[in-house]
Each structure stands twice: as C-alpha cells, then as structure tokens.
Amino acid sequence: MSKIPGDCRYTSDHEWIRVNEDGVAVIGITDFAQQELSDIVYVEVETVGENLASGEVFGIVEAVKTTSDLFMPISGEVLEFNGALEDSPETINEDPYGDGWIAKVKPSDPGEIEGLLSAEAYEAEIS
C-alpha cells in the first residue's frame, strides 16, 4: 500500500506538490511512483531558473530498468533542485515526501494547485 499524505496535491503523472509557508511549491514523485520505478540511480533537473508551463518536462528520474520524465504539476519558475539527490538519488525511494523532494517552484498561478488531485482522488486513481 502506497503512502499518500493528505497535505499534498497530486498529478496523474505521479508527482506530488506541497506549498510551504513562503508560497513556494515543493515537488517530488509519489511513493507509488518510486515503488513502480524501483531502485532510483540518477535524478537530473536542468531547468533551474526557467519558467515552465504545467505539463512541461522539468527533469528526469532514472531507475535501474527505466528512465522517466518529470512533469511540472503547475506553471512556475524552477527555483531549486535538491542537490543532495546527486550523491544519494535513492533518498527518493527511502523518503519520497521528505528528504527525497526533487525541486522547488515559485508558482505563477497558485490557483492551479486547487485543480490537482486530492489525496483521496489520487488514491482512487492508482487503486
């Protein structure tokens, strides 16, 4: 059974997003996604400083068997990549909603977040 925290919103592409007190959106992949990918060996985000639209690719996650694109859940500027993942990409497998976050984004339209899936809707989608 996958963990699906109620304080996040989700996409059908298995990204999660949580807005912190500063209005910055923290983005990662879901517990379900990391289980499906299995052992993550590499993460790359080369879009820091770029403004991207919702649905655009902002990076990649590479596992032993496959590589997956990471899609922006909302429109905004990519502020930061979790540099700790360069040396320890397996952190995503161990703690996908905590230390395994992938990027921080400044939303261009915070209202887009409300259009994403709730924890309950995401759970229904993956069951």
Long-range contacts (C-beta under 8 A, 24 or more apart in sequence): 2-30, 2-31, 2-32, 2-35, 2-123, 2-126, 3-31, 3-96, 3-97, 4-30, 4-31, 4-32, 4-119, 4-122, 4-123, 5-97, 5-119, 6-118, 6-119, 8-97, 8-119, 9-73, 9-113, 9-114, 9-116, 9-117, 9-118, 10-73, 10-116, 10-117, 10-118, 10-119, 10-121, 10-122, 11-71, 11-73, 11-116, 11-117, 12-117, 12-125, 13-71, 13-73, 14-126, 15-70, 15-71, 15-73, 16-73, 16-96, 16-97, 17-73, 17-74, 17-113, 17-116, 18-97, 19-107, 19-110, 19-113, 23-106, 23-107, 23-110, 24-79, 24-104, 24-105, 24-106, 25-73, 25-74, 25-76, 25-104, 25-105, 25-106, 25-107, 25-113, 26-101, 26-103, 26-104, 27-58, 27-70, 27-72, 27-73, 27-101, 27-102, 27-103, 27-104, 27-105, 28-92, 28-96, 28-97, 28-100, 28-101, 28-102, 28-103, 29-61, 29-70, 29-92, 29-96, 29-102, 30-96, 30-122, 31-96, 31-97, 32-126, 33-68, 33-96, 34-92, 34-93, 34-96, 34-100, 37-61, 37-63, 37-65, 37-66, 37-68, 38-63, 38-64, 38-65, 38-93, 39-63, 39-64, 39-90, 39-93, 40-89, 40-90, 40-92, 40-93, 41-89, 41-90, 42-89, 43-82, 43-85, 43-86, 43-89, 43-92, 43-102, 45-70, 45-78, 45-81, 45-102, 45-103, 47-78, 48-78, 48-79, 48-80, 48-81, 48-103, 49-77, 49-78, 50-77, 50-78, 51-75, 51-76, 51-77, 51-108, 52-76, 52-77, 52-78, 54-112, 58-103, 59-102, 59-103, 61-89, 61-92, 61-102, 62-89, 70-102, 70-103, 72-105, 73-112, 73-113, 73-116, 74-105, 74-107, 74-108, 74-109, 74-112, 74-113, 74-116, 75-107, 75-108, 75-109, 75-112, 76-105, 76-106, 76-107, 76-108, 76-109, 77-105, 77-106, 77-108, 78-103, 78-104, 78-105, 79-103, 79-104, 79-105, 79-106, 80-104
